[in-house]
């Protein structure tokens, strides 16, 4: 490497170049490959590379070729973090290969490269360049070189190393300047030493350096990060000429501290000054709006960003989507997702998980499942959280088999189910009365490497107690203690509830006394179970005393406790006291739920005060408490009481829906309208579901006509209920027409609707019609695995139709709607058992 070989004669650049002459990455890779050759200096492409890498570089630059190449490589890499990582070793290699007299000329390429590396905060590369300069000088590190290293380390909060480089800087004769001080202020702030940073800030004039906008901004950002907003604002007011970055820092700090209105005012001030707020400033305001449930304002901010040519990060967009999902506004959430894609802001797994959770919370698991396909199409792999949300959604929907199939699909994707996954499955099995399967799954946890926690044990114990298997529940209580899980009040609630149910309130009270003797403080839930039983036994005096004991122990009554008291008053006909309880709940800040309102409504309706009951329904809707199925069922049951003799009055929901006539329903609607409560889609949906379960197509048809007369349109739930009703009545042609109408109106039918329709047609011998419907359905809107599970396996294989199932699988494949290998394996397991 002593003396550089003579420059070879210039040759015409070959037309068939081995690299892409327009791609900087390809050109840098080519240059790196050339430099690795022993005869690199003879390569004919070298003289042409500077012009190709950096056309703006002066072609007549009076420096040796390696220096021109280094300058071009640094310039070509400037816009990209990735290219800088490729460019640095090339520039260092050119420096090493150059003869000593030429090496000082690398000061400009090195300085340029150092500036670009610092701008992208590529600290490891900055340190590598510094080390090379230190070992292979000239050019040796200068004051700006040391400053670049110190700034990079301070920005990474690596203050200890930054101070070592400062010491090295002074030792080699370079004097720290304002840039050095500003860097150290950043470093102290990022290591939460804001007071030290402030002292350094005040010392700057004593060292001959006046604080500038960079100094002020660094310290203001430090105060904001520590939540010391008032100090940050005071410093801001001292600044003579604040810049756009300082404003952005304050917007972010104010929003983070919950002072978003001030942050928004600061953002507006930026715009008034003619500045374009940064992405970070907008993101802070968007995040604040989402936290404050001002989602519309957050979306408007997103749109404003897009209009100004700013692309928000995926975290900001996901915050808006998540906020919409929490409010149940899924169409708005999907609109933001499409906006993201339009602006090339790629959604990630957290974006999709927010949507999955939103659909599951709405009870639309089929739509959440469909997102699995979209995720994969966008190159986003579902994670454990995605699958856990879907498994929980399927369990809540009552589709436990589909939940277990999802578990297999999850494992097929190389993901390991966690404690949460198995807790959901065990809880679902227990709630479904399948305690033996739940216990078997629990026993398998050890081999799966899963340690059960309190939630696991509580689910099992509760399920076993409700199933009357208390002896086994006690054994699990012992296992719980040996596993190092301390029983909590939920654990004991299961035993208290069983004792009260089987042996009366005294046994429940005895259990609570034993808890107190063991220094285990009973909870509101524990006391509420006993109080409820005492009220049912009409032991009001003792119930009142136990209530007082509960409060004296610091257990405040919750909505369930108050509702038990309200129910007792209603049974006694003491409705004024019951209403006082409702008022007391509101006064104590306890949220009144639908069950509490239903209890009071039931009390008034039971003594014939139906108008008063409906007025409570009106109040219920005015405070955004959504009436549920029981609300309308209970009102209809009392209307039925007017028409039927006491001895034939049905008591169960199924019995009531068999006996209800349309005249009763329309009578309820009249009472509602008279009291200022108009039947809405939720009202119709609830009543239609009741008629649908009994297959009463005449009533369903009339009710849908009435719905349209009221100016309402069928929603997704209404369509599903009506389709189910016609399937149960074996009027499949009408069900198919309704299903098509549902799709035309923009709704996505539940797969259970397809299952009822197709399996019904096949049972009726209309196999070809079933195949035709299957072939003409829009399966691409669904998850292929779920189609196979719910429509083919659960719907058709269980009807002993294996041949038809094979045909339908082939149809799915032709539509490019392919299930996973795991689902094919499940299907293969099912088919032989049916042949």
C-alpha positions in Angstrom: 0.0 0.0 0.0 3.1 2.3 -0.1 2.9 4.0 -3.4 -0.3 4.1 -5.5 0.2 2.3 -8.9 0.1 4.5 -12.0 -3.4 5.3 -13.3 -4.3 3.0 -16.2 -5.3 4.5 -19.5 -8.9 5.5 -19.7 -11.0 3.0 -21.6 -14.5 3.3 -23.0 -17.0 2.1 -20.4 -18.5 -1.2 -21.5 -22.1 -1.1 -22.6 -23.0 -4.3 -20.8 -22.3 -3.2 -17.2 -22.4 -5.9 -14.5 -24.2 -3.5 -12.2 -27.3 -1.3 -12.4 -25.9 2.1 -13.3 -28.9 3.9 -11.9 -29.0 2.1 -8.5 -26.7 3.7 -5.8 -26.8 0.4 -3.7 -25.8 -1.6 -6.7 -23.0 0.9 -7.6 -21.7 0.9 -4.0 -21.8 -2.9 -4.0 -19.9 -3.0 -7.3 -17.3 -0.6 -5.9 -16.8 -2.7 -2.8 -16.4 -5.8 -4.9 -13.8 -4.0 -7.1 -11.8 -2.8 -4.0 -11.6 -6.3 -2.7 -9.6 -7.4 -5.8 -5.8 -7.2 -5.6 -5.7 -5.3 -8.9 -8.5 -3.0 -8.1 -6.8 0.0 -9.6 -6.9 -1.7 -13.1 -10.7 -2.0 -13.2 -12.0 0.0 -16.2 -15.2 1.1 -14.4 -13.5 3.1 -11.7 -13.2 6.4 -13.6 -16.9 6.4 -14.4 -18.2 5.6 -11.0 -18.0 9.1 -9.4 -20.3 10.6 -12.1 -22.7 7.6 -11.8 -22.8 7.7 -8.0 -23.0 11.5 -7.6 -23.9 13.4 -10.8 -23.8 16.7 -8.9 -20.2 16.2 -8.0 -17.9 18.5 -10.1 -16.3 16.3 -12.7 -13.1 18.4 -12.8 -12.4 18.0 -9.1 -8.6 18.3 -8.9 -8.1 15.3 -6.5 -6.9 11.7 -7.0 -9.5 9.2 -8.1 -9.9 7.4 -4.7 -10.7 10.7 -3.1 -13.3 11.5 -5.8 -14.8 8.0 -5.3 -15.0 8.6 -1.5 -16.7 12.0 -2.0 -19.1 10.4 -4.5 -19.9 7.5 -2.2 -20.6 9.8 0.8 -22.8 12.0 -1.3 -24.7 9.1 -2.9 -25.4 7.5 0.5 -26.6 10.8 2.2 -30.4 10.3 1.8 -30.5 6.8 3.2 -29.6 5.1 6.5 -29.1 1.8 4.8 -26.8 3.2 2.1 -24.7 5.0 4.7 -24.0 1.6 6.4 -22.9 0.3 2.9 -21.0 3.5 2.1 -18.8 3.8 5.2 -16.7 0.6 4.8 -16.2 1.6 1.1 -14.9 5.0 2.0 -12.7 3.6 4.8 -11.3 1.0 2.4 -10.5 3.8 -0.2 -8.7 5.7 2.5 -6.6 2.7 3.6 -5.7 1.9 -0.1 -4.5 5.4 -0.8 -0.9 6.4 -0.3 -0.1 8.6 2.7 0.3 11.8 0.8 -3.3 11.5 -0.4 -4.9 10.7 2.9 -5.2 14.2 4.2 -7.5 14.9 1.2 -10.1 12.6 2.8 -11.0 15.3 5.3 -14.0 16.5 3.3 -15.5 13.0 2.5 -15.0 12.0 6.1 -16.6 15.3 7.3 -19.5 14.8 4.9 -20.0 11.2 6.0 -19.8 12.1 9.6 -22.5 14.8 9.2 -24.8 12.3 7.5 -24.2 9.6 10.1 -24.9 12.0 12.9 -28.1 13.2 11.3 -29.5 9.7 11.2 -28.2 9.0 14.8 -26.1 6.1 13.5 -23.8 6.1 16.6 -22.0 2.8 16.0 -21.0 4.0 12.5 -19.9 7.4 13.9 -17.7 5.6 16.4 -16.3 3.3 13.7 -15.3 6.3 11.5 -13.8 8.1 14.6 -11.7 5.0 15.5 -10.5 4.7 11.9 -9.5 8.4 11.8 -7.8 8.1 15.2 -5.8 5.0 14.2 -5.1 5.8 10.5 -4.6 9.6 10.5 -4.3 11.8 8.6 -6.9 13.2 8.7 -7.0 13.0 12.5 -10.2 13.7 14.5 -10.9 17.4 14.8 -13.1 19.4 17.2 -16.2 18.9 14.9 -15.4 15.1 14.8 -15.3 14.9 18.6 -18.5 17.0 18.8 -20.3 14.6 16.4 -19.3 11.6 18.5 -20.3 13.3 21.8 -23.7 14.4 20.3 -24.4 10.9 19.0 -23.6 9.3 22.4 -25.6 12.0 24.3 -28.6 11.4 22.0 -28.4 7.7 22.9 -28.3 8.6 26.6 -24.8 7.1 26.8 -23.5 10.0 28.8 -20.6 8.1 30.5 -18.9 7.4 27.1 -19.7 10.9 25.9 -17.8 12.3 28.9 -14.8 10.0 28.2 -14.7 11.4 24.6 -15.0 14.9 26.0 -11.9 14.2 28.2 -10.1 12.8 25.1 -11.1 15.9 23.1 -9.5 18.2 25.7 -6.4 16.0 26.0 -5.8 16.4 22.3 -6.1 20.2 22.4 -9.6 20.8 21.2 -11.6 23.3 23.1 -15.3 22.5 23.9 -17.7 24.9 22.2 -21.4 25.8 22.3 -22.2 22.7 20.3 -20.4 20.5 22.9 -22.4 22.2 25.7 -25.7 21.7 23.9 -24.9 18.0 23.4 -24.1 17.5 27.1 -27.4 19.2 28.0 -29.2 16.7 25.8 -27.2 13.9 27.5 -28.0 15.0 31.0 -31.7 15.4 30.1 -31.9 12.0 28.5 -30.4 10.4 31.6 -33.0 12.2 33.8 -30.4 14.6 35.3 -32.4 17.7 34.3 -31.1 19.8 37.2 -27.5 19.1 36.2 -28.4 20.0 32.6 -30.0 23.3 33.9 -26.8 24.1 35.8 -24.7 23.5 32.7 -27.1 25.7 30.7 -26.6 28.6 33.2 -22.8 28.1 33.1 -22.5 28.5 29.3 -22.2 32.4 29.4 -19.5 32.1 32.0 -17.5 29.9 29.6 -17.9 32.4 26.8 -20.9 30.8 25.0 -24.3 32.3 24.8 -27.3 29.9 25.0 -29.0 29.6 21.6 -32.3 28.1 20.5 -30.7 24.7 20.5 -29.7 25.0 24.2 -33.2 26.2 25.1 -34.9 23.5 23.2 -32.7 20.7 24.7 -33.5 21.9 28.2 -37.2 22.5 27.5 -37.4 18.9 26.1 -35.7 17.6 29.3 -38.3 19.4 31.5 -41.1 18.1 29.4 -39.9 14.5 29.6 -39.7 14.8 33.4 -43.3 16.2 33.5 -42.0 19.6 34.7 -44.2 21.5 32.2 -44.4 24.7 34.1 -40.6 25.1 34.2 -40.5 24.3 30.5 -43.1 27.0 29.7 -41.2 29.5 31.8 -38.0 28.7 29.9 -40.0 29.0 26.6 -41.1 32.5 27.6 -37.5 33.5 28.1 -36.5 32.5 24.6 -36.2 35.5 22.2 -36.7 33.6 19.0 -38.2 30.1 19.5 -38.1 27.9 16.4 -40.4 25.3 15.0 -38.6 22.5 16.8 -39.1 24.1 20.2 -42.8 24.5 19.5 -43.0 20.9 18.5 -41.3 19.8 21.7 -43.7 21.8 23.8 -46.8 20.5 21.9 -45.6 17.0 22.7 -44.8 17.8 26.3 -48.1 19.5 27.0 -50.1 16.7 25.4 -48.2 14.0 27.3 -48.9 15.9 30.5 -52.6 15.9 29.8 -52.7 19.6 28.9 -53.7 18.9 25.3 -55.8 22.0 24.9 -52.7 24.1 25.5 -50.8 21.8 23.1 -53.4 22.3 20.4 -53.2 26.1 20.9 -49.4 25.9 20.5 -49.9 23.8 17.3 -52.3 26.5 15.9 -49.7 29.2 16.8 -47.1 27.3 14.8 -49.4 27.4 11.7 -50.1 31.1 12.3 -46.4 31.8 12.2 -46.3 30.1 8.8 -44.5 26.9 10.0 -45.5 23.4 9.0 -45.9 21.5 12.3 -43.8 18.3 12.4 -45.1 14.8 12.3 -44.2 14.5 16.0 -46.3 17.5 16.9 -49.3 16.2 15.1 -48.8 12.8 16.6 -48.8 14.1 20.1 -52.1 16.0 19.5 -53.7 12.9 17.9 -52.6 10.7 20.8 -54.1 13.2 23.3 -57.4 13.4 21.4 -57.6 9.6 21.4 -56.9 9.4 25.1 -59.6 12.0 25.7 -62.0 10.1 23.4 -62.1 12.9 20.9 -61.6 10.5 18.0 -63.2 12.6 15.3 -60.8 15.5 16.1 -57.9 13.0 16.1 -58.9 11.8 12.6 -59.2 15.4 11.4 -55.6 15.9 12.5 -54.6 12.8 10.6 -56.3 14.1 7.4 -54.6 17.5 7.9 -51.3 15.8 8.1 -51.9 13.9 4.8 -53.0 17.2 3.2 -49.7 18.8 4.2 -47.7 15.9 2.7 -46.8 14.4 6.1 -47.1 10.7 6.6 -48.0 9.8 10.2 -46.2 6.8 11.7 -48.1 3.6 12.1 -48.3 4.1 15.9 -50.3 7.4 15.4 -52.7 5.8 12.9 -53.1 2.8 15.1 -54.0 5.0 18.1 -56.9 6.5 16.1 -58.1 3.0 14.9 -57.9 1.7 18.4 -59.9 4.6 19.8 -62.6 4.0 17.2 -62.6 0.3 18.0 -63.1 1.0 21.7 -66.1 3.1 20.9 -67.5 0.3 18.7 -67.3 2.5 15.6 -65.8 -0.2 13.4 -66.7 1.3 10.0 -64.8 4.5 11.1 -61.9 2.3 12.2 -61.8 0.5 8.8 -62.0 3.9 7.0 -58.8 5.0 8.8 -57.2 1.7 7.8 -57.9 2.4 4.2 -56.6 5.9 4.6 -53.4 4.5 6.0 -52.9 2.2 3.0 -53.7 5.0 0.6 -50.9 7.2 2.1 -48.5 4.2 2.2 -48.4 4.0 5.9 -48.2 0.2 6.3 -50.4 -1.2 9.1 -48.6 -3.6 11.6 -49.8 -6.4 13.8 -50.9 -3.9 16.5 -53.1 -2.2 14.0 -54.8 -5.4 13.1 -55.0 -6.6 16.7 -57.0 -3.4 17.5 -59.4 -4.2 14.7 -59.7 -7.9 15.7 -60.5 -6.9 19.3 -63.0 -4.3 18.1 -64.9 -6.8 16.0 -64.8 -9.5 18.8 -66.2 -7.0 21.3 -69.0 -6.3 18.9 -69.8 -10.0 18.7 -68.7 -10.1 15.0 -66.0 -12.8 15.2 -66.5 -13.8 11.6 -65.3 -10.3 10.6 -62.4 -10.5 13.0 -61.4 -13.9 11.5 -61.5 -12.4 8.0 -58.7 -10.0 9.0 -56.3 -13.0 9.2 -56.4 -13.2 5.4 -55.9 -9.5 5.0 -53.0 -9.4 7.5 -51.1 -12.1 5.6 -51.9 -10.4 2.2 -50.2 -7.3 3.6 -47.2 -9.2 4.8 -48.2 -8.9 8.5 -48.0 -12.2 10.5 -50.6 -12.7 13.2 -49.0 -13.1 16.7 -50.1 -14.8 19.9 -52.2 -11.7 20.8 -54.1 -12.0 17.5 -54.9 -15.7 18.1 -55.8 -15.1 21.8 -58.3 -12.5 20.8 -59.9 -14.7 18.2 -59.9 -17.7 20.5 -61.6 -15.7 23.2 -64.1 -14.3 20.7 -65.0 -17.8 19.5 -65.5 -19.0 23.1 -67.8 -16.0 23.9 -69.7 -16.9 20.7 -70.1 -20.4 22.1 -68.0 -22.0 19.3 -65.6 -23.8 21.6 -64.6 -26.3 18.9 -63.6 -23.5 16.6 -61.5 -22.1 19.4 -59.6 -25.3 19.7 -59.1 -25.4 15.9 -57.7 -21.9 16.1 -55.3 -23.2 18.7 -54.0 -25.8 16.2 -53.8 -23.2 13.5 -51.8 -21.0 15.9 -49.4 -23.8 16.6 -49.1 -24.5 12.9 -47.9 -20.9 12.5 -45.1 -21.7 14.8 -46.6 -19.7 17.7 -46.7 -21.1 21.3 -50.0 -20.8 23.2 -49.5 -19.0 26.5 -51.2 -19.0 29.9 -53.9 -16.6 28.7 -54.8 -19.0 25.8 -55.4 -21.9 28.1 -57.2 -19.9 30.7 -59.7 -18.7 28.1 -60.3 -22.3 26.9 -60.6 -23.8 30.4 -63.0 -21.0 31.4 -65.1 -21.6 28.2 -65.3 -25.3 28.9 -66.4 -24.7 32.5 -69.1 -22.2 31.5 -70.4 -24.8 29.0 -70.6 -27.4 31.7 -67.8 -29.5 30.2 -65.8 -29.7 33.5 -64.3 -33.1 32.7 -62.7 -31.7 29.5 -61.6 -28.6 31.4 -59.9 -30.8 34.0 -58.1 -32.9 31.3 -56.9 -29.7 29.6 -55.6 -28.5 33.0 -53.8 -31.8 33.6 -52.0 -31.3 30.2 -50.6 -27.9 31.1 -47.5 -29.2 32.8 -46.4 -31.1 29.7 -47.0 -28.0 27.6 -44.7 -26.0 29.9 -47.6 -23.8 31.1 -47.9 -22.9 34.8 -51.5 -22.4 36.0 -52.2 -19.1 37.8 -55.0 -17.9 40.0 -57.3 -17.3 37.0 -56.9 -20.9 35.8 -57.8 -22.3 39.3 -60.7 -19.9 39.8 -62.2 -20.9 36.4 -62.0 -24.6 37.3 -63.2 -24.2 40.9 -66.2 -22.0 39.8 -67.2 -24.5 37.0 -66.9 -27.5 39.4 -69.0 -25.8 42.1 -71.7 -24.8 39.6 -71.7 -28.4 38.3 -72.2 -29.6 41.9 -68.7 -31.3 42.0 -67.6 -29.5 45.2 -65.4 -32.3 46.4 -63.3 -32.1 43.2 -63.3 -28.3 43.6 -61.8 -28.6 47.1 -59.0 -30.8 45.7 -58.2 -28.1 43.2 -58.1 -25.6 46.1 -55.5 -27.8 47.7 -53.6 -28.0 44.4 -53.8 -24.2 44.1 -52.0 -23.8 47.5 -49.3 -26.4 46.6 -48.7 -24.6 43.2 -47.9 -21.4 45.1 -51.1 -19.6 44.1 -52.8 -17.8 46.9 -56.7 -18.1 46.8 -58.4 -14.8 46.4 -61.9 -13.6 47.1 -63.1 -14.9 43.7 -61.9 -18.3 44.6 -64.0 -18.3 47.8 -67.0 -16.8 46.0 -67.6 -20.1 44.2 -67.8 -22.0 47.5 -69.9 -19.3 49.2 -72.3 -19.3 46.3 -72.6 -23.1 46.4 -73.2 -23.2 50.2 -75.8 -20.4 50.0 -77.6 -22.2 47.1 -77.5 -25.7 48.7 -77.7 -25.0 52.5 -78.8 -21.4 52.9 -77.3 -18.1 54.0 -76.1 -19.3 57.4 -73.6 -21.6 55.8 -72.4 -18.8 53.6 -72.0 -16.5 56.6 -70.0 -19.3 58.4 -67.6 -19.5 55.5 -67.1 -15.7 55.6 -66.4 -16.0 59.4 -63.8 -18.6 58.7 -62.2 -16.3 56.1 -62.0 -13.5 58.7 -60.5 -15.9 61.3 -57.7 -16.7 58.7 -57.1 -13.0 58.2 -58.5 -13.2 54.7 -60.6 -10.1 54.1 -63.9 -10.9 52.3 -64.7 -8.8 49.2 -67.8 -7.0 48.2 -68.6 -9.9 45.9 -68.4 -12.4 48.8 -70.8 -10.3 50.9 -73.1 -9.6 48.0 -73.7 -13.4 47.5 -74.8 -13.8 51.1 -76.8 -10.6 51.2 -78.7 -11.7 48.1 -79.5 -15.0 49.7 -80.7 -13.3 52.9 -83.0 -11.0 50.9 -84.4 -14.1 49.1 -85.0 -15.7 52.5 -86.7 -12.4 53.5 -84.3 -12.0 56.4 -84.0 -8.3 55.9 -82.8 -7.4 59.3 -79.7 -9.7 59.1 -79.1 -8.6 55.5 -79.0 -5.0 56.7 -76.5 -5.9 59.5 -74.3 -7.8 57.1 -74.4 -4.8 54.7 -73.1 -2.6 57.6 -70.4 -5.2 58.4 -69.3 -5.1 54.8 -69.0 -1.3 54.7 -67.2 -1.2 58.1 -64.5 -3.5 56.6 -64.0 -1.1 53.7 -65.9 -3.0 51.1 -68.1 -0.5 49.3 -71.3 -1.9 47.7 -71.2 -2.2 43.9 -73.9 -2.3 41.3 -74.7 -5.9 42.0 -75.1 -5.3 45.8 -77.4 -2.4 45.2 -79.4 -4.4 42.6 -80.0 -7.2 45.1 -81.4 -4.6 47.5 -83.5 -3.1 44.8 -84.9 -6.5 43.8 -85.9 -7.2 47.5 -87.8 -3.9 47.7 -89.5 -4.7 44.3 -90.6 -8.1 45.5 -92.1 -6.5 48.6 -93.9 -3.9 46.4 -91.9 -1.1 48.1 -91.1 0.6 44.8 -90.4 4.0 46.2 -87.5 2.5 48.3 -86.3 0.7 45.2 -86.1 4.0 43.3 -84.3 5.6 46.2 -81.7 2.8 45.9 -81.2 3.8 42.2 -80.8 7.4 43.2 -78.3 6.4 45.9 -76.2 4.5 43.3 -76.0 7.5 41.1 -75.1 9.7 44.1 -72.3 7.3 45.2 -70.9 7.3 41.6 -71.8 3.6 41.0 -72.6 3.1 37.3 -76.2 1.9 36.9 -76.2 -1.0 34.5 -79.0 -2.6 32.4 -79.7 -5.2 35.1 -80.4 -2.6 37.7 -82.8 -0.7 35.4 -84.4 -4.0 34.4 -85.0 -4.9 38.0 -86.8 -1.6 38.7 -88.8 -2.0 35.4 -89.8 -5.5 36.4 -91.0 -4.2 39.8 -93.3 -1.6 38.3 -94.6 -3.9 35.5 -95.4 -6.7 38.0 -98.0 -4.5 39.7 -99.4 -3.3 36.4 -97.5 0.0 36.1 -96.3 -0.7 32.6 -96.3 3.0 31.6 -94.0 3.7 34.6 -91.8 0.8 33.5 -91.5 2.2 30.0 -90.6 5.6 31.4 -87.7 3.9 33.1 -86.8 2.4 29.8 -86.8 5.9 28.4 -84.5 7.2 31.2 -82.3 4.2 30.6 -81.7 5.1 26.9 -81.1 8.8 27.8 -78.1 7.8 30.0 -76.6 5.7 27.2 -77.5 2.4 28.9 -78.5 0.0 26.2 -81.6 -2.1 26.8 -80.9 -5.8 26.4 -83.0 -8.8 25.5 -84.3 -9.2 29.1 -85.6 -5.6 29.1 -88.1 -6.3 26.3 -88.8 -9.9 27.4 -89.7 -8.7 30.8 -92.1 -6.1 29.5 -93.7 -8.5 27.1 -94.1 -11.1 29.9 -96.1 -8.6 32.0 -98.3 -7.7 29.0 -98.9 -11.5 28.5 -100.0 -11.6 32.1 -102.9 -9.3 31.3 -104.1 -11.7 28.6 -103.5 -15.2 30.1 -104.8 -16.7 33.3 -102.3 -17.0 36.2 -102.3 -20.8 36.1 -101.3 -21.0 32.4 -98.8 -18.1 32.4 -95.4 -19.3 31.2 -92.4 -18.6 33.4 -89.4 -19.5 31.2 -88.2 -17.3 28.3 -88.9 -20.2 25.8 -92.4 -20.5 27.1 -93.0 -16.7 26.9 -91.8 -16.6 23.3 -94.1 -19.4 22.4 -97.1 -17.6 23.9 -96.4 -14.0 22.8 -98.6 -12.8 20.0 -98.0 -9.8 17.6 -100.8 -8.0 19.4 -98.7 -8.1 22.5 -95.7 -6.8 20.7 -97.6 -4.0 19.0 -99.3 -3.2 22.3 -95.8 -2.7 23.8 -94.8 -0.5 20.9 -97.9 1.7 21.5 -97.1 2.1 25.2 -93.5 2.9 24.3 -94.5 5.6 21.8 -97.0 7.1 24.2 -94.2 7.5 26.7 -91.8 9.0 24.2 -89.7 5.9 23.5 -89.6 5.0 19.8 -88.8 1.3 19.0 -85.4 1.2 17.3 -83.4 -1.4 15.4 -82.3 -2.9 18.8 -85.9 -3.3 19.9 -86.9 -5.1 16.7 -83.7 -7.2 16.7 -84.3 -8.4 20.3 -88.0 -9.4 19.6 -87.2 -10.9 16.2 -84.5 -13.1 17.8 -87.1 -14.4 20.3 -89.6 -15.3 17.5 -86.8 -16.7 15.3 -85.8 -19.2 18.0 -89.3 -20.7 17.8 -89.4 -20.6 14.0 -92.4 -18.3 13.9 -92.1 -17.0 10.3 -95.5 -15.3 10.1 -94.8 -13.1 13.1 -91.2 -12.5 11.9 -92.5 -11.4 8.4 -95.1 -9.1 9.9 -92.6 -7.6 12.3 -90.1 -6.8 9.5 -92.9 -5.1 7.6 -93.7 -3.0 10.7 -90.0 -2.2 11.1 -90.0 -0.7 7.5 -93.2 1.2 8.2 -91.4 2.8 11.1 -88.8 4.1 8.7 -86.1 1.7 9.9 -83.9 -0.6 7.9 -82.9 -4.2 8.9 -79.4 -4.4 10.4 -77.0 -7.3 10.4 -78.6 -8.9 13.5 -82.1 -8.6 12.2 -81.1 -10.3 8.9 -79.4 -13.1 10.7 -82.4 -13.7 13.0 -84.9 -13.8 10.1 -82.6 -16.1 8.0 -82.4 -18.5 11.0 -86.1 -18.4 11.4 -86.8 -19.4 7.8 -84.2 -22.1 7.9 -85.8 -23.5 11.0 -89.1 -23.5 9.2 -87.4 -25.2 6.2 -88.2 -22.4 3.9 -84.8 -22.4 2.4 -85.5 -20.5 -0.8 -86.8 -17.5 1.2 -83.7 -17.8 3.5 -81.4 -17.7 0.4 -83.2 -14.6 -1.0 -82.8 -12.8 2.4 -79.1 -13.8 2.6 -78.5 -12.3 -0.9 -80.4 -9.2 0.1 -78.3 -8.9 3.2 -75.1 -9.0 1.1 -76.5 -6.4 -1.3 -77.1 -4.0 1.6 -73.5 -4.3 2.6 -73.7 -6.8 5.4 -71.6 -9.8 5.9 -73.7 -12.8 6.8 -72.6 -15.0 9.8 -71.2 -18.3 8.7 -73.9 -20.0 10.9 -76.5 -18.6 8.4 -74.7 -20.5 5.6 -74.5 -23.6 7.8 -78.2 -23.6 8.6 -79.1 -23.0 4.9 -76.7 -25.5 3.3 -77.1 -28.3 5.8 -80.9 -27.8 5.7 -81.0 -28.1 1.9 -78.9 -31.2 1.9 -81.1 -32.8 4.6 -84.1 -32.0 2.3 -82.4 -33.8 -0.6 -81.6 -30.5 -2.4 -77.9 -31.3 -2.8 -77.5 -29.6 -6.2 -79.1 -26.4 -4.9 -76.8 -26.4 -1.9 -73.8 -26.8 -4.2 -75.0 -24.0 -6.4 -75.4 -21.7 -3.5 -72.0 -22.6 -2.2 -70.4 -22.0 -5.6 -72.1 -18.6 -5.9 -71.2 -17.3 -2.4 -68.6 -14.6 -1.8 -66.2 -16.8 0.2 -63.2 -14.4 -0.3 -64.7 -12.1 2.3 -64.3 -14.8 5.0 -61.4 -16.7 6.5 -61.1 -20.0 4.6 -60.3 -22.0 7.7 -63.4 -20.9 9.4 -65.6 -21.7 6.4 -64.3 -25.3 6.6 -64.8 -25.5 10.3 -68.2 -24.0 10.6 -69.9 -24.7 7.3 -68.2 -27.9 6.1 -67.1 -29.8 9.2 -69.7 -28.7 11.8 -72.5 -28.2 9.2 -72.1 -30.9 6.6 -69.7 -33.6 7.8 -71.8 -34.0 10.9 -74.8 -34.5 8.6 -72.9 -37.4 7.0 -72.2 -35.7 3.7 -68.5 -36.4 3.0 -68.7 -36.5 -0.8 -70.4 -33.1 -0.9 -67.8 -31.7 1.5 -65.0 -32.8 -0.9 -66.8 -31.1 -3.8 -67.1 -27.9 -1.7 -63.4 -28.0 -0.8 -62.5 -28.2 -4.5 -64.8 -25.2 -5.1 -63.0 -23.2 -2.5 -59.6 -24.1 -4.1 -60.9 -23.0 -7.6 -61.8 -19.7 -6.0 -58.2 -19.4 -4.7 -59.7 -19.4 -1.2 -57.4 -22.1 0.3 -57.6 -23.3 3.9 -54.3 -23.9 5.8 -52.5 -27.2 5.9 -53.6 -27.5 9.5 -57.3 -27.2 8.5 -56.8 -29.8 5.7 -55.4 -32.1 8.4 -58.4 -31.5 10.6 -60.7 -32.2 7.7 -58.9 -35.4 6.8 -59.4 -36.6 10.4 -63.1 -35.9 10.2 -63.8 -37.4 6.8 -62.7 -41.1 7.5 -64.9 -41.3 10.5 -67.9 -40.4 8.3 -67.2 -42.8 5.4 
